[in-house]
Amino acid sequence: MYSENVLLSGVAEVKKFVDVVSKYDFNIELVSGKYVVDAKSIMGIFSLDLEKPVHMNADTDDEGFKAAVAPFIASK
């Protein structure tokens, strides 16, 4: 399991994020408060509050995936 906070600040960034995560076969979720959505769903992502980072859970430890999503990781 790989978990990080991601920041998706606009329509173009959400589209890029979905394009990246859609290439992977494992389950990837975004969590904001009590809401959990499929990270591969643009509509699902836009139902979340994107003003602040959302938590991403991915059922993988794939280093390639971690590198692919690195540009979206919220700085700590």
C-alpha positions as CSV (number, residue, x, y, z in Angstrom):
1,M,0.0,0.0,0.0
2,Y,1.3,3.4,-1.0
3,S,-0.3,6.5,0.7
4,E,0.5,10.2,0.1
5,N,-1.3,13.5,0.1
6,V,-1.8,15.0,-3.4
7,L,-2.6,18.5,-4.5
8,L,-4.7,18.9,-7.7
9,S,-5.1,22.6,-8.2
10,G,-6.9,22.9,-11.5
11,V,-8.7,21.2,-14.4
12,A,-5.5,20.6,-16.4
13,E,-3.7,19.1,-13.4
14,V,-6.7,16.8,-12.6
15,K,-6.7,15.6,-16.3
16,K,-2.9,15.0,-16.2
17,F,-3.3,13.1,-12.9
18,V,-6.1,10.9,-14.2
19,D,-4.1,10.2,-17.4
20,V,-1.2,9.0,-15.3
21,V,-3.1,6.8,-12.8
22,S,-5.3,5.3,-15.5
23,K,-2.3,3.5,-16.9
24,Y,-2.2,1.2,-13.8
25,D,-4.4,-1.8,-13.1
26,F,-4.4,-1.7,-9.3
27,N,-7.0,0.2,-7.2
28,I,-6.2,3.9,-6.5
29,E,-8.5,6.0,-4.2
30,L,-8.6,9.6,-3.2
31,V,-10.0,10.4,0.2
32,S,-11.3,13.8,1.4
33,G,-13.0,13.7,4.8
34,K,-15.7,11.0,4.6
35,Y,-15.6,10.9,0.8
36,V,-13.7,8.2,-1.1
37,V,-13.6,8.3,-4.9
38,D,-11.8,6.3,-7.6
39,A,-8.7,8.3,-8.6
40,K,-9.3,7.3,-12.2
41,S,-12.6,9.1,-12.4
42,I,-12.5,12.8,-13.4
43,M,-16.1,13.3,-12.2
44,G,-15.3,11.6,-8.9
45,I,-12.3,13.9,-8.3
46,F,-14.3,17.0,-9.0
47,S,-16.8,16.0,-6.4
48,L,-14.0,16.5,-3.8
49,D,-12.8,19.7,-2.1
50,L,-9.7,20.4,-4.1
51,E,-8.8,23.6,-2.3
52,K,-6.6,21.5,0.0
53,P,-4.6,18.3,-0.5
54,V,-6.5,15.0,-0.7
55,H,-5.2,11.6,0.5
56,M,-4.3,9.0,-2.1
57,N,-4.2,5.3,-1.3
58,A,-2.8,3.0,-4.0
59,D,-2.7,-0.8,-3.7
60,T,0.9,-1.1,-4.8
61,D,4.5,-0.5,-3.9
62,D,5.6,-0.1,-7.5
63,E,8.5,2.4,-7.7
64,G,7.4,3.4,-11.3
65,F,4.0,4.4,-10.0
66,K,5.6,6.4,-7.2
67,A,7.8,8.3,-9.7
68,A,4.8,8.9,-12.0
69,V,2.7,10.5,-9.3
70,A,5.6,12.4,-7.7
71,P,4.8,15.7,-9.4
72,F,1.3,15.7,-7.7
73,I,2.5,15.0,-4.2
74,A,1.7,17.8,-1.8
75,S,4.9,19.2,-0.2
76,K,5.1,18.7,3.5
